């Protein structure tokens, strides 16, 4: 009988309930790196189309600075995303894009990659499951505007974000997978100049 009691206490003490991975744990984990860079595969699935539209490229995210998103295929396109907005590289300089709702898009995208759940929680309800090495965060829209665009956004990861799925109301879906991730390694001069 004592053996069962000891087993029960041991299981209770070390159960997932007492070792739960919380949102604050996730924020702390994702905000550790000063920079993250790597490759991405972006696949856009349009309702009614059997094949995804794919794009590949490289990205670099610098903590508290911004993101450079360099699409390589199917064509070259470089974007800089920071608190000032979204800008596109025209081969000589960065040209700002002033689109309606852009501030919200920036807040969501930078928040997703850097673990800024506070700003995201203003727009979405957050549901985190899993553990530090394998977690899933589902964002369900709160406000009317976001509810008209997204069914939900699903983010999966471990030490870093590995995958983002944007599920849209009209049935379209965008899947972004990150690979060859490097943390706190030197960034190239193009990225450095773009984010300075």
Order of alpha helices (4+ residues) and beta strands (2+ residues): alpha-alpha-beta-beta-beta-beta-beta-beta-alpha-alpha-beta-beta-alpha-beta-beta-beta-alpha
